[in-house]
Amino acid sequence: MSEFHGNSSLDEAPPGFSFDNCHRNAMIEQVAAKSNSVLPTATKTGTTIVGMVYKDGVVLGADTRATGGTEVCDKNCEKIHYMADNIYCCGAGTAADTEKTTEMISSQLELLRMNTKSPSRVVTACTLLKRMLFRYQGHISAALVLGGCDVSGPHVYQIYPHGSTGKLPYTTMGSGSLAAMSVFETEWRDDMSESEAVELVKKSILAGIFNDLGSGSSCDTCVIRMDGTTEVTRGAVAPNPVAPLRAAINRSSKLNIGKGTTPVLSTTFTPARVTLADVTVTEMEQ
């Protein structure tokens, strides 16, 4: 028997990611088009995530709205994910895909740090992420903005779901990326201070919130400095607070049902008494 013949049969499924459902979905769409049927659409999320480099580090930003179709599913979704002490990653796309992808690569970076006994580099995280996404050919809906600082300086990468990447001084991703990019292209400078960079990131996220229906709620920021310190701020900006609007409404006292409005006619309490006679013991199967 030659070296090209193994013991496995030809009927065995090849290892790796299976694209059978993709072919199945394409056939279903063709049949539905012929019969004029309407199929349910896949749920997609809208997001505005940004990242930029300033002279002493990196600033990342994201909104906090998670949507399923036209419904808002989560008003306080955390989209800035921990990768390492000096690296964070913003995720746009399907929430489950971005969460699990960053979690898996963060675990690989931890193992690599234990093996090499040195801090993680941003380009290493970028390479691991792009290899994983390219392996699945875009079927993992995760558009990422990776930022961090290492021995070679501050870095910001944009990573597309198909695995293509780019190293840029500033970048935006998500459905509100065009509105955010217009702010960056107008006001970004090469030697901005930390406070100026944070304010610019907030302004770009707000541009996405007010010009994109898939983005909303509040703005989260993450500052990664060259001295090794990081600062993640949840709810750095909360546009259009609802508390003053609700306080301005004069609610009738007749709508507030106080305690004791419904009379209690009688109250009884019977404690449950369980003895060993009430417990049935069955023998385990061998």
N, C-alpha and C positions, 0 to 999 in steps of 0.2 A: 504494500500500500504506500502511495507516495505521501510526501509531507503536506500536500495540499488537501488531503482527505482527513477529516476528524471523525470522532465518534458521534458527534451531534447530528441529528437528522435535519433534512431540509425544511421540515415542517415547523421547527422551533422558531419562536419569535426572536428577532435580533435584539440584543441588549440596547439600552438607550431610550431616548424619548420617542414615543409613538405618535405618528401623525395620522392615524386611522380616522380619528374624529374630524380632522380637517377635511379629508376627502368625503366623509359622510355628510358634513355640513354643506359642502359645495353641491352635492347631489340633492340634498333637501331643498336648497335655495333654487336649483334648476326646476325641480318638480313644482315648487310653490309658484314660481314665475309663470309656468305654463297654465296652472289652474287659477291664477289671479288670487292666490291666498296671501294673507298678511301674517308674517312670522314675528314673534316678539323680538325686540332688539336687545343687544347686549348692554349691560349697565356699564357706564363709563364715568370716571370721576373728573371733575374740573379742579384746577390747582393753579396757583402762582407761586413759583419758587425761584429764588435768585441767589447769586453768589458774586462776590467781588473781592479783589485784592487791594489792600491799602498798604501804606509804607511799613507798618509794623505787624501785619497779620492778614487775616481773612475774616469777612463778615458774611454770614449766610442768613437768609430770611425766607419765611413761608407763611401762607395764610393757614387758617384752621378749619376750612369747610370741606366736608366729605359729602359727595352727592351720589345718588343712585338714580340715573335718568334725570328727571326733573324735580325729584324730591331731595331735600336736605336730610341726610342720614345722621350726620354728626356735626355739631357746631364747634367742637373743641378737639379736633383731630390733630394729633402731634405728627408733623411731617418732617421734622429734623431728627434724624436717627444717629445714634452713637455708633461709631466705627472703632475708634481708638481714643486715647486721651488727647491726642493732637489732631484727630481727623473726625469730621462729622459729614453727614450726607443728607441732602434734601431729596425727597421722593415725590414724583408726580405720576399719575396713572392709577392702576388698580391698587387700593390700599393694602390688600393682602400680599400682592406681589412685591411691592416696595418694602413692606415690613419684613417679609421672610428673606428677600434677597439681601438686604443690608444685615440682617441677623446672621445669616450663614457666612457672609464674607467677614463680618466682625469676628466670628469664631475662628475662621482661618487665620486672620491677622493675629489673634491672641496666641494660637499655636505657633505661628512663625516667630513671634517675639520670644516665646519660651525657648525655641530652638536656637535662634540667633543671638539672644540676649542683647538685643538692640531695639530702639523704638521703631515703630512702623513708619514707612515712607509713603507719601501720598500717591506716588506713581505705582507703588505695589498694590494699594487698594484699587486704583483705577484699572490696573491690568487684570486683577482677579474679577472685578465686576464685569468688564467688557468680555472676558472669556466666557463667563457664565451666561451672559445675555446672548452672545453670538451663538452659543451652543444650542439655544432654543429658538433661534431664527425669528425673534421678535414676538413669539407667543407669550412671553412674560412681559406684561404691560408695566414696565418700570422705566421712566425717564428720570434721570438722576442728575443732581448738581453736587459734586464732591469737592470739599474744601478742607484744607489743613495746612499745617506748618511742619517742616522737618529741617534737616541739616542744610538743605539746599535752598531754603526760603519758603515763602508762602505760595500756595498753588490752588487754582480753581480749575476743575475739569467739568465738562458737560458730557453726559453719557446717554446715548439714545437706546431705545429698547432693542434695536437690532445689533448693538455692540459697537457702533462707531463712536469715537470720542474726539474731543477737542480741548486743548489747553488755552484758556482765554483769561484776560484780566478781569472781565466781568461777563456774566451770562445769565440767561433766564430760560425757564422751561415751564411747560404747562399751558393750559388754555388761555391764561391771562398773560402769557409771556410777551406778546407784542406791546401791550400797554406798558408793562414794566421795562421793556427794552427801550422804549421811547424816552423814558426818564433817564436811564443810564447813558444813552447816546447824547443826551443834552447836557448832563451835569457831571459826568464822571471825569475825574482828573487823576493823573498818575501819582501825585504825592499828597493824597488826602489824609487827614488825621483820623483817629479812631472815631471821634464824635461825629465828624462830617460823614464818614463812611456809614455809620449806623443810621444817621438821619436819612441818607440817600437810599439805603436799603428799605427803611420804613416807607419812604415816599413811593418807591417803586412797587412795593407790595400793595399799598393803598390804591395805586393806579390800576393794578389788576383787580382789586376788590370792587372798585366802583365802575369798572368798564367790562367786567366779565361776570356773567351770571353763575358760572361754576366756581368762582372764588368768592370768599366772604368771611364773615365773623371777624376774628382779630388777627393780629400779626405777631409771629414769633421770630426772635432773632437769636443768632449764635455768633459770638466773637471768639476767634481762635488767635492767640497772640504768639509771637515768636519767643517770648520768655517762658512758654510752656503752660500758661494759664488759659482757661476757657471760661466763658460766661454765657449760659443759655437762659434766655428770658422768655417765659411764657406770657402771652398777652401784653407785649410791649406797647401795642397800640390797639385800642378797642373803639373803632369808629361807630358812630350812631348808637350810643348807649340807650337801652330801652327803659332804664329805671326812671329818668326824668319824665319820659312820656307817660309811663303808667301812673306816676305820682300826680300828673296834671289832670287825670281823669277823676271826676267826682263820682265815686261809686256809692249807690244808694245803700243805706244801712239795712234795708229790707232784704237785700241779697245776701247778707251775712247771717248765717244761721248759727246762733250761739249755742254753747253747751247747755243741755237740759231742755232744749226746745221740744224734743220728742220724749214723752213720759215713759218711764220704765215701770211696767206693771208688776213684775216679779223677777226674782233672780235665784237660780239654783245652781249649786256646784257639786258635782259627784266625782270624787277622785277615782282614778283607775287603779285597780289593785290586780297586779299580775303576780302569780305564784309559779313555782316550778311545775305544778300540775298542768298549767296552761301552755307550757313550752313543749313542742314536739321535736324530738331529736331523730334525725334520719342518718342512716349510715352512708358514708361517702362511697361513690363508685370506685371500683378498682381500675 
